Amino acid sequence: MKSVRGPKLLAICIVLLGWAIKWLSQKTGNGTIFFSLPLWPEQRTPDIKLTYFDARGRGEAIRLALVDAHLSWEEDTFTSSEWPDIKRRGIESGQFPFGQVPVLTYDGLNIAQSHSILRFVGRLHGQYGDLTSPEEAARVDQLADSTEDLRKKLMAIKYGAGTEEDKRSQYVSYHNEVYPIWIKYFENLHVRFLMQKGPFIAGTQNPTFADFLLYDLVDTHRLLVAPALKSLENDGRNTYDPFVGVPALRQWHEKVSARPQLRDYLESGRRREH
């Protein structure tokens, strides 16, 4: 005797679906609700504006994230001499909730703090890894926040007191004593995640905001440290390699640089020199 379990189950599903459609129709007074529901969200281009100095700084990782997400945005830039007046007006209007920049305005929502901006964009545009995995989010967060620790050490020299000669000496000490330790931390974590998870810095299948933060940090390191090393009398190098002893990070950097949208941006005149 043949089993009728399959056909019976199918019939029950059809009946339940019919009841559901009828119930929804009664709720709205017509029989079209089921077919009028969109099958996918309407696609639209968000209105985005980045307010920041006319420089890379803390705005550059945000720009990299926007570029890689195929987003267009407007920039409201200013010089250091213009900043006091702009800051006052931004605080009064509520655009600058902490009196700081960068601020990203996304469909009218003002978001301050660079890492908060990157997390917001990451959640909306697939740059936060698997949001259903607390472990993966933790990997992204710890790497993103660790870039801040190293960045602060570098910025303390750039914006600290002292002559240009003093700062050159400090950059060289940073390069010899601080950077090798921290870049090896990133290398070790990346190798571990690369073997177990995925090819990007936090072991994800696609780049996250942690990738853009570290990418910008390495470039900033190169911009500030290379001239100091070149100025040494016993240093005849014309180029500076920040990936000595960290081959996995070198490959990671090349992979990020080769992403089509990022490659076009990096090679264009849109990217600021400093």
C-alpha positions as CSV (number, residue, x, y, z in Angstrom):
1,M,0.0,0.0,0.0
2,K,1.5,3.3,-1.1
3,S,2.0,6.1,1.5
4,V,-0.1,9.2,1.1
5,R,1.7,11.2,3.6
6,G,3.3,13.5,1.0
7,P,0.1,14.4,-0.9
8,K,-1.8,14.9,2.3
9,L,0.8,17.2,3.7
10,L,0.8,19.3,0.5
11,A,-3.0,19.5,0.6
12,I,-2.9,20.7,4.2
13,C,-0.3,23.4,3.3
14,I,-2.5,24.6,0.4
15,V,-5.5,24.9,2.7
16,L,-3.5,26.8,5.3
17,L,-2.2,29.2,2.7
18,G,-5.6,29.8,1.4
19,W,-6.9,30.6,4.9
20,A,-4.0,33.0,5.5
21,I,-4.7,34.9,2.3
22,K,-8.4,35.1,3.1
23,W,-7.7,36.4,6.6
24,L,-5.3,39.1,5.3
25,S,-7.9,40.1,2.7
26,Q,-10.6,40.5,5.3
27,K,-8.2,42.6,7.4
28,T,-7.8,45.1,4.5
29,G,-11.2,44.8,2.8
30,N,-9.8,43.6,-0.5
31,G,-8.2,40.5,-1.9
32,T,-5.0,42.0,-3.3
33,I,-2.8,42.4,-0.2
34,F,-0.9,39.2,-0.7
35,F,0.1,40.2,-4.3
36,S,0.7,43.8,-3.5
37,L,3.4,43.1,-0.9
38,P,6.9,43.8,-2.4
39,L,9.0,40.7,-2.8
40,W,12.2,42.7,-2.0
41,P,12.9,46.1,-0.5
42,E,12.8,49.0,-2.9
43,Q,16.3,50.0,-3.9
44,R,17.2,53.6,-3.6
45,T,20.4,55.7,-3.3
46,P,20.9,57.1,0.2
47,D,21.7,60.8,0.6
48,I,25.1,60.9,2.2
49,K,27.4,63.8,3.3
50,L,30.8,63.6,5.0
51,T,31.8,66.6,6.9
52,Y,35.6,66.7,7.7
53,F,38.8,68.6,7.1
54,D,40.2,68.6,3.6
55,A,42.6,65.8,4.5
56,R,42.7,62.0,4.9
57,G,42.9,61.9,8.7
58,R,40.0,60.1,10.4
59,G,37.8,60.6,7.3
60,E,39.8,58.3,5.0
61,A,38.8,54.9,6.4
62,I,35.2,56.2,6.0
63,R,35.8,57.1,2.4
64,L,37.3,53.7,1.7
65,A,34.2,52.1,3.2
66,L,31.8,54.2,1.1
67,V,33.8,53.5,-2.0
68,D,33.9,49.8,-1.5
69,A,30.1,49.8,-0.8
70,H,29.5,51.5,-4.2
71,L,28.1,54.6,-2.5
72,S,28.2,58.2,-3.7
73,W,28.5,61.0,-1.2
74,E,29.0,64.7,-0.9
75,E,31.9,66.2,1.0
76,D,31.7,69.3,3.1
77,T,35.4,70.2,3.8
78,F,37.2,73.1,5.4
79,T,40.6,74.3,6.5
80,S,42.0,74.5,10.0
81,S,41.5,78.3,10.0
82,E,37.8,77.8,9.1
83,W,37.2,75.2,11.8
84,P,36.4,77.3,14.8
85,D,33.5,79.1,13.2
86,I,32.2,75.8,11.6
87,K,32.5,74.0,14.9
88,R,30.5,76.7,16.7
89,R,27.7,76.6,14.1
90,G,27.8,72.8,14.0
91,I,27.3,72.6,17.8
92,E,24.5,75.2,17.7
93,S,22.7,73.3,15.0
94,G,23.1,69.9,16.6
95,Q,25.1,68.6,13.6
96,F,28.2,68.1,15.8
97,P,26.9,66.5,19.0
98,F,30.4,66.3,20.5
99,G,31.9,69.3,18.7
100,Q,34.1,67.0,16.6
101,V,34.4,65.7,13.1
102,P,34.1,63.6,11.1
103,V,30.3,63.6,11.0
104,L,28.4,61.5,8.5
105,T,24.9,62.7,7.5
106,Y,23.0,59.7,6.2
107,D,19.5,60.4,4.9
108,G,19.3,63.3,7.4
109,L,20.7,61.3,10.4
110,N,23.9,62.9,11.8
111,I,26.4,60.3,13.1
112,A,29.6,61.4,15.0
113,Q,32.7,59.4,16.0
114,S,34.6,57.7,13.2
115,H,34.2,54.1,14.5
116,S,30.5,54.6,15.0
117,I,30.2,55.8,11.5
118,L,32.0,52.8,10.2
119,R,29.9,50.4,12.2
120,F,26.7,52.1,10.9
121,V,27.8,51.9,7.3
122,G,29.1,48.3,7.9
123,R,25.8,47.1,9.2
124,L,23.8,48.6,6.3
125,H,26.2,47.6,3.5
126,G,27.7,44.2,4.5
127,Q,31.0,45.4,6.0
128,Y,30.5,43.9,9.5
129,G,30.9,40.2,8.7
130,D,28.1,37.8,9.6
131,L,25.9,39.9,11.9
132,T,24.3,36.7,13.1
133,S,27.6,35.5,14.5
134,P,28.7,37.2,17.8
135,E,32.1,35.6,17.4
136,E,32.7,37.1,14.0
137,A,31.5,40.5,15.1
138,A,33.9,40.3,18.1
139,R,36.8,39.6,15.7
140,V,35.9,42.6,13.6
141,D,35.5,44.9,16.7
142,Q,38.7,43.8,18.4
143,L,40.8,44.4,15.3
144,A,39.1,47.7,14.5
145,D,39.6,49.0,18.1
146,S,43.2,47.8,18.1
147,T,44.1,50.1,15.2
148,E,43.0,53.0,17.4
149,D,45.6,52.0,20.0
150,L,48.4,52.2,17.5
151,R,47.0,55.3,15.7
152,K,47.1,57.2,18.9
153,K,50.8,56.5,19.4
154,L,51.5,57.8,15.9
155,M,49.3,60.9,16.3
156,A,50.9,61.8,19.6
157,I,54.1,62.4,17.6
158,K,52.4,64.3,14.7
159,Y,50.4,66.7,16.9
160,G,52.8,66.8,19.9
161,A,55.2,69.5,21.0
162,G,58.7,69.7,19.6
163,T,60.6,70.8,16.6
164,E,60.5,69.0,13.2
165,E,63.9,67.5,14.1
166,D,62.5,66.2,17.4
167,K,59.5,64.7,15.6
168,R,61.8,63.0,13.0
169,S,63.7,61.4,15.8
170,Q,60.4,60.3,17.5
171,Y,59.1,58.8,14.3
172,V,62.3,56.8,13.9
173,S,62.0,55.5,17.5
174,Y,58.4,54.6,16.9
175,H,59.3,52.8,13.7
176,N,62.0,50.8,15.5
177,E,60.4,50.1,18.8
178,V,56.6,50.3,18.6
179,Y,55.5,49.6,15.0
180,P,57.2,46.1,14.7
181,I,55.5,44.9,17.9
182,W,52.0,46.0,16.8
183,I,52.2,45.0,13.2
184,K,53.2,41.6,14.3
185,Y,50.1,41.4,16.5
186,F,48.0,42.1,13.4
187,E,50.0,39.5,11.4
188,N,49.5,36.8,14.0
189,L,45.8,37.3,14.3
190,H,45.3,37.5,10.5
191,V,47.2,34.3,10.0
192,R,45.1,32.5,12.6
193,F,41.8,33.8,11.1
194,L,43.0,33.2,7.5
195,M,43.7,29.5,8.2
196,Q,40.3,29.0,9.9
197,K,37.9,31.5,8.5
198,G,38.3,33.9,5.5
199,P,40.9,36.0,3.6
200,F,40.3,39.4,5.1
201,I,41.8,40.9,8.3
202,A,39.1,39.5,10.7
203,G,38.7,36.2,8.9
204,T,35.7,37.3,6.9
205,Q,34.7,36.4,3.4
206,N,34.4,40.1,2.5
207,P,36.2,43.2,3.8
208,T,34.9,44.9,6.9
209,F,35.5,48.3,8.4
210,A,38.4,46.8,10.3
211,D,40.1,46.2,7.0
212,F,39.6,49.9,6.0
213,L,40.9,51.1,9.4
214,L,44.1,49.0,9.2
215,Y,44.6,49.8,5.6
216,D,44.5,53.6,6.3
217,L,46.6,53.2,9.4
218,V,49.4,51.5,7.4
219,D,49.2,54.2,4.7
220,T,49.4,56.9,7.4
221,H,52.3,55.2,9.0
222,R,54.1,55.1,5.6
223,L,53.4,58.9,5.0
224,L,54.7,60.0,8.3
225,V,57.6,57.6,8.9
226,A,59.1,57.2,5.5
227,P,60.4,60.9,5.3
228,A,61.9,60.6,8.7
229,L,63.8,57.4,7.8
230,K,64.9,58.9,4.5
231,S,66.3,62.0,6.3
232,L,68.8,59.8,8.2
233,E,72.3,60.2,6.8
234,N,72.9,56.5,6.7
235,D,69.6,55.7,5.0
236,G,69.7,55.7,1.3
237,R,66.3,54.2,0.7
238,N,64.0,55.9,-1.8
239,T,61.0,53.8,-0.8
240,Y,59.7,52.4,2.5
241,D,58.3,49.0,3.0
242,P,55.9,48.7,6.0
243,F,55.5,45.0,5.5
244,V,58.9,43.7,6.3
245,G,58.5,40.4,8.3
246,V,54.7,40.3,7.9
247,P,54.1,38.4,4.6
248,A,50.5,37.6,5.3
249,L,49.7,41.3,5.8
250,R,51.5,42.2,2.6
251,Q,49.2,39.8,0.7
252,W,46.2,41.1,2.6
253,H,47.1,44.7,1.6
254,E,47.5,43.7,-2.0
255,K,44.1,41.9,-1.9
256,V,42.3,45.0,-0.5
257,S,44.1,47.3,-3.0
258,A,43.0,45.1,-5.9
259,R,39.2,45.5,-5.2
260,P,37.9,47.2,-8.3
261,Q,36.1,50.1,-6.6
262,L,39.0,50.8,-4.3
263,R,41.6,50.4,-7.0
264,D,39.9,53.1,-9.1
265,Y,39.7,55.4,-6.1
266,L,43.3,54.9,-5.0
267,E,44.6,55.6,-8.5
268,S,42.4,58.6,-9.0
269,G,42.8,62.2,-8.2
270,R,39.9,61.9,-5.7
271,R,42.2,60.6,-3.0
272,R,44.0,63.3,-1.0
273,E,47.8,63.2,-0.8
274,H,47.8,63.7,3.0
